[in-house]
């Protein structure tokens, strides 16, 4: 299974690193240096947002809903229009 991971801050980076122990992970962050730090753990770099379009599961760890909306739903550059059906889902509160 191929995972896409977006947002490599304090929470996202350790999650992506652990996920890469047993899975293929391609990651994107506005700060490319954060992605580069995870290369040694097997995390591949998405140079562009569209590079995440072929993942089976997309995980986002972004700081707020506004950034998430822009990343996924922007009519020009949003990723959601390129993802396969079923790639995105949300976890009910308390089950994360």
Secondary structure per residue as TSV (DSSP state, phi and psi in degrees):
chain	resnum	aa	ss	phi	psi
A	1	X	-	360.0	140.8
A	2	X	E	-110.2	122.4
A	3	X	E	-104.5	140.2
A	4	X	E	-104.7	139.6
A	5	X	E	-132.3	128.0
A	6	X	E	-123.8	124.8
A	7	X	-	101.0	103.4
A	8	X	-	-118.4	45.2
A	9	X	S	-80.7	-150.0
A	10	X	T	-59.6	-35.5
A	11	X	T	-91.7	-42.8
A	12	X	H	-66.3	-42.4
A	13	X	H	-60.6	-48.9
A	14	X	H	-64.5	-34.5
A	15	X	H	-65.9	-44.9
A	16	X	H	-63.9	-41.9
A	17	X	H	-61.9	-46.0
A	18	X	H	-66.1	-39.5
A	19	X	H	-63.1	-35.6
A	20	X	T	-70.9	-12.2
A	21	X	T	-62.0	-30.9
A	22	X	T	-133.6	9.9
A	23	X	S	-143.9	162.9
A	24	X	E	-81.4	128.5
A	25	X	E	-130.9	130.1
A	26	X	E	-118.8	130.2
A	27	X	E	-123.3	152.8
A	28	X	E	-135.8	139.0
A	29	X	-	-150.2	149.4
A	30	X	S	-59.0	-26.9
A	31	X	S	-98.4	101.6
A	32	X	H	-62.9	-23.6
A	33	X	H	-65.7	-30.0
A	34	X	H	-69.0	-37.6
A	35	X	H	-67.6	-43.0
A	36	X	H	-59.2	-33.8
A	37	X	T	-65.5	-21.7
A	38	X	T	-94.5	-4.6
A	39	X	G	-57.4	-40.0
A	40	X	G	-63.4	-16.2
A	41	X	G	-100.7	7.9
A	42	X	T	93.5	4.6
A	43	X	E	-82.2	125.1
A	44	X	E	-87.2	155.2
A	45	X	E	-97.3	131.6
A	46	X	-	-92.3	113.0
A	47	X	S	-72.3	-31.4
A	48	X	S	-131.0	157.0
A	49	X	G	-56.9	-41.2
A	50	X	G	-61.7	-20.1
A	51	X	G	-63.8	-14.9
A	52	X	G	-90.3	-1.4
A	53	X	T	-65.2	-22.4
A	54	X	T	-98.5	13.5
A	55	X	-	-79.6	158.0
A	56	X	S	-82.8	-35.8
A	57	X	E	-137.7	132.8
A	58	X	E	-111.1	125.7
A	59	X	E	-112.5	129.9
A	60	X	E	-115.3	141.0
A	61	X	-	-135.3	67.6
A	62	X	-	-103.3	156.0
A	63	X	S	-72.7	-22.0
A	64	X	-	-160.2	167.5
A	65	X	H	-66.2	-32.5
A	66	X	H	-63.1	-45.3
A	67	X	H	-65.9	-40.6
A	68	X	H	-61.0	-45.4
A	69	X	H	-59.4	-44.9
A	70	X	H	-63.4	-47.2
A	71	X	H	-60.2	-44.2
A	72	X	H	-90.0	-39.5
A	73	X	H	-111.3	-0.8
A	74	X	-	-55.0	127.0
A	75	X	T	-61.7	-25.8
A	76	X	T	-91.1	-48.2
A	77	X	T	-119.4	1.7
A	78	X	-	-63.6	142.1
A	79	X	S	-76.0	-29.8
A	80	X	G	-54.4	-34.3
A	81	X	G	-68.0	-13.0
A	82	X	G	-107.6	-7.3
A	83	X	S	-82.0	153.3
A	84	X	-	-76.8	156.3
A	85	X	T	-58.6	136.7
A	86	X	T	86.1	-1.2
A	87	X	S	-70.8	-33.5
A	88	X	-	-108.4	140.9
A	89	X	-	-153.8	167.8
A	90	X	-	-124.8	146.5
A	91	X	-	-89.4	134.0
A	92	X	-	-60.4	148.5
A	93	X	T	-51.8	136.7
A	94	X	T	88.2	-5.0
A	95	X	-	-114.3	17.2
A	96	X	-	-92.5	360.0
